Amino acid sequence: MPSRTVYLRGPMISLVTITLLCLFAFLAGFIDAIVGGGGLIQLPAMLILLKGTPVPTIFGTGKVSSLMGTAAALRSYAGKVPLQWWAVGTAAAVAGIFSFLGARVVSHLPQQLLPPLVLGLLILIALYTFWRKDFGSMHAPRLSARRELLYGALVGMIIGFYDGFFGPGTGSFLLFAFVGLFGYDFITSSASAKLVNVATNLAALAYFAYTGQILWQVAIPMAICNIIGSTLGAHMALRHGTGFVRILFLVVVGAFIVKLSFQVLG
């Protein structure tokens, strides 16, 4: 017996497919709220379950879910984790601009050029984090206010463009940047990454929405589930502290390395 289908705008999608996508969106939101890397779960699921859908449309649809979930996580962190607004705000503003540019480029360049580079970076990040046992365990900002602004702009430019162009792993890269460059602990870095990620998702989403590359009948229920997962994940991070976040960060980065290894080699 065929599955029931719903139709709002775009192709007909079965309710079974939407339900599965919602489950993956919930899990992606939970992981992303703590250490980033929700795209590692959500994007492959969308590529498999929405086979035949143009890649930019899948990216645009996923951005709705990612934006709402990230915003929910940021709201959970707000007031509980102090942020360096001048640095994080600068990173968010610059990242938003370059994320929009990255979203434009994604429609015109072959994406197979990026995974090998990302794979190499993730391996280095995992090795460094594992080797430095105290990495991210203490909140000890090491930069002057002026250098924080400069580094914030640089991080926003590079990672913002990456998020608009490719996406998966953005939260993990931001988390590593705030710990490694700024000297923040994992909890503060996670909250800071959420603010920047909201800006990048919003900017990229603006482009995809303007060009009509969003399946709203999929995006809306996925967004709701991502919000629930993100809220639970943020509360879990606040409850268990930096040690828990560090371990989960290594697990997520390791899983991302395995996935990209298969993609590059296959």
Secondary structure, DSSP 4 states (H G I P E B T S, - for coil): -PPPEE-SSSS-EEHHHHHHHHHHHHHHHHHHHHHS-THHHHHHHHHHHTTTS-HHHHHHHHHHHHHHHHHHHHHHHTTTS---HHHHHHHHHHHHHHHHHHHHHTTTS-GGGSHHHHHHHHHHHHHHHHH-TTTTTS----S-HHHHHHHHHHHHHHHHHHHHHT-TTHHHHHHHHHHHTT---HHHHHHHHHHHHHHHHHHHHHHHHHTT---HHHHHHHHHHHHHHHHHHHHHHHHHHHHHHHHHHHHHHHHHHHHHHHHHH-
